[in-house]
Amino acid sequence: MGLALLLVACHHAPRVERAAHDFVIPTAPATMSREAQIDYLADHYWDHFPFADSLALVRADSAAMLRHFAQFAALLSNKPLRRAPMDTLMRRASKSRFTLDYFASLADEVLDNPNAPLRSSELYIPVLEALLRAPYYDAYERIYPEHALQMALKNRLGEPATNFQFRTRAGVEQSLYELQADYTLILFSNPDCAMCAMLKELILHDAEIVELLTNGRLKMLLLYPDEDMKAWRTAKAAEEVWIDACDEQGTIRREELYDLRAIPSLYLLDRQKRVLVKDSTDPREIAAAMR
């Protein structure tokens, strides 16, 4: 059941509804505002899940659990982003290795999969912290969550973005922090990426983005971060509204300055180069953050 249906249910369903895999999802009081309902459901979604009963997960419908975890993550993605309920969930799931592994696998698919529409390093941080806090794993098993947490903690929302050098098609060497505007939009891209081309088009057809670009409040950096310079040099130049550039030295990849497992990837920065939007593929999210 999607978020919209869930909110409708708040007004028309009984106090609780029975989930497909036999645990009860609380229903927010109908007297609450829509925002309060979302907060309530985020805080109480898993209240009746039997974390101490490992058989509950053995019997669970995996597809239904994945849908419920995605629905829960969608509640947390409501602005502003809310981490606390995810941290609470993972602490409850840490009662046993089996339960923690199960919920971590759901989080991997919903929050960490590069192709997942709800991917979010910010919401994934409490999952990784729970794995590293738990006593169940040896040094080898901790390698992945340790590295993943290190990457997730880079360029976080509200924090200054990592600076880097780039070279434009005109041969100008410049740094990210030299770009002066109210907003800077970085699109990590590569020439043979069909989704990158589609995303560029969507950005240039968003009226709010175009207005900010036209009045000079927004600068857009189209950055190629990979090593094959021939592919970039022979590619068709981007529209003039973009600063079409590459990381000629490969520093971003080599030093893992940004987590670029998924391309395309959008980052929106404010005038002080603080991160407003991280690793997005939605121009509407970008436009909303600049209102």
N, C-alpha and C positions, 0 to 999 in steps of 0.2 A: 504494500500500500504506500503510495507516494506521500510527500509532505502535505500537499493540498488536501488529499483525502483524509489524512490524519487530522488536519485542523477542522475539517467538516465534521469528523467523528466526535470532536470535542463538544460540539453543540447538540448532536443528535443521538449519540450512543449512550449506553448505561455508564456507570462510573468506571467500569473496567471493560476491556475487550479481550477475548481469548486469542492468543497468537496461534499461528499455524503449527508451531512445535510445542504447544502446551505450556506456555508460561503467560502470565497475565501482564498486559501493558496498561499502566494507569492512564486514565483519561483526565485531562485538565478540566477544571471547573468551567462551565459555560459562561460564567459571569466575568471571567478574565478577558483582558484584551488579547488580540492575536499575538503580540510580542510576549505578553506574560504567559500565554499558553505554550509558546515555543520554549521559553525558559523553564517552565514547569516540567514539560515532557523531557527536555534534555536532562534535568536533574533527577527525574524519577523513572526514566524509561526501563531500567533494569532492576528496579526495586524488588520485583517478585521472581526474578530468575533464580533458580536453585543452584547457586554456585558451589555449594558443598556436596551436591549430588552429581558425581561424574557420569552416572548413567543417563542423566538428562541430556548431556551432550552426545552420548553414544546413540541415543534414540532420536536426536534432533535431525530435522530435515536441513541438510547443509545449504541448499539453495535458499530456503526460508531464512536461515540464520544470516546468510550473506546479505539478503535484502534488508533485514532488520538492522544489521550493523550499518549499512549504507544509509538507511533512513535516520538512524541515530546520528551519524556523521553529518548529514544534511541539516539536522537541527542545530548542531554546533557551529556550522558554517554560516549561520545567520549573523549579520553584522551587529555588534562586533563579534569577532571570533571568540569562542568560549572553550578554553582548554580544561577547566576544572572537572566537568562531568566525565571526560575521557580519562583523566587521572584517577577519578573515583572508580570507574569501571575496571581499569587495569589493576587497581589495588584489590578489588573484590575477586577478580579473576586469578590473582596470584595465590589463592588458597592451595592450589596444587599445580604441578608442572603440566599435567594434562590440560587443565582448564586454561592456564596461561598460554600454552602453545596454541590451543584452539582459537582463543580470541586474538592472539598475535597474528595467526594466519588470516583471520578475517581482516584485520587491520592492514596486513601486507597487500591484500587484494584491493581494498577500498581506498586506502590512503597512500600507499607506496608504489602501486603499479603505475609505471610511466604513462600508460594509456587510460587510466581511470579518470573520469570526469571530476571526481571528488578528491583527487590526490592532494594531500596537504602535509607538508613537512611539519607545520606547527602542531597539527593534531597528532602526527605520528611520534612526536617527541615523547609524550607520556608513555606510549607503548614501548619505545626503546628504553626509557628510563626504568620501566617495570621489569623488563627482561634483564637489565644489568643489575637491578636491585635484588632480584630473586636468587636464592641459594642453589638453584637446580642445575646450573650450567657450568661446564668446565671452561678452561682458558680458550680452547679451540672454538667452542660454541659461542663464545662472547666476541669473537673477532668481528663478525658481521654487524651486530648491533652497536658495537663500539664505533666502528667506522661510519655506519649510517647515522648515528647520533652526532658525530663530529661534523658530517655534511649538513645535517638538518639544522644545526645551530649557526650555520653561516647565513649571512644576509637575511636575518629574521625581520619580520614586520616591525616597523617602528625604529629599527636600528640603521646606522649608516651602511650603505652598500660598499662592498669592497671595490677599491679603485683599480683600474687597469689601463694599459696603453692600447691604442689601436691605430691603424693606418687606413686612411681613406683611399678611394680610387684615384684621387688626384695626387696621392703620395704624401699627404699631410700627416705628420705624427702628432697625436693628441691623446689626452687622457680623459677618462670619464668625468672627472671632477672639473675639468676645464669647460665643460658644456654649461652655459649659463641660461637658465630658463626656470619658470615656476615649476615645471615638470619635465622629467626626462623619461622617455619610454624606450626601453631596450628590447629589441626582438632578436633573440639568438636564433639563427637560421642557417640554412645551407642551400646552395643553388638548385640542387636536384630534389628538393623536398616539396612535394605537391601540397601538403598541408600548410607549409610555410607560405607558399604563394597564395593559397586561399585566405590565410589569416591576414596577410598584407592587404588583400582586397577588402576584407571585412573592416579592417581598421580605417582604410581610406574612404569607406562608405558610411562611416559613423559620423553623423552630423556634429555631435558634441566634440569629438576628437578633432575633426577638420576645423571647426571654429577656433579651438585653442591653438591649433597649429598655424592657422592663418594670422591670428593676432599676436603670434610670437611667444605665447605663454608656454608652449610645448615644443620640445625638440625630440626627434625620433631617430634612434640609432639602430640601424640594421647591421648586426654584427655576425660575421662568420668566424666561429671559434676553432675550426678544425685545421688539419695540417696540409691538406692538398691545396696548395696555393694556385696551382694551374687551374683547378676546377673553379676557383673563385675569380681568377683573372680573366678567364675566358667566358664567364657567365655574363648575361645581359645586365647592364647596370640598372640599379633600382630607380624608381621615380625620384625626381629631384627633391621631393619633400623629405626623403630619407637621407641621413648621413650613412652612406654605404661604405662599410669598413670591415676590416679583418683583424684578427689577432695574429699578426705575422710571425711572432716568436712562439706561439703556442702556449703562452704562459697560463692562460685561464684553464686549459685542460691539464697541463702538466702539474700545476700547483693546486689544482682543484679549488680555484677561487669561487666558482659557482657550481652547483650540482646540475649538470647538464646531461643527465641520462635521457631526458625527453626533449626532443626538438620538434617543433618550435616551442619557445618558452618566452613569456613576456614578464618583464619587471618594470614597475612604475616607481619612480623616485620623485621626491619633492625637491624644492630648491636647495636644501641642505644635503641632498642625496640620501635621505632616509627612505627606507623601503615602504611603499604604500601598498603595492600588490606584488606578490612573489609567485613566480612560476605558474603563470596563468596562460590560458589559450582563449580567453573570452574578452573581446573588445568592450562588451557591455560592462564587465567588471572594472575595466580600466576607466571608462567614461564615468561610471558612478563614483569612483574614488577621487575624481577631479571636480566634482560638483561642489 
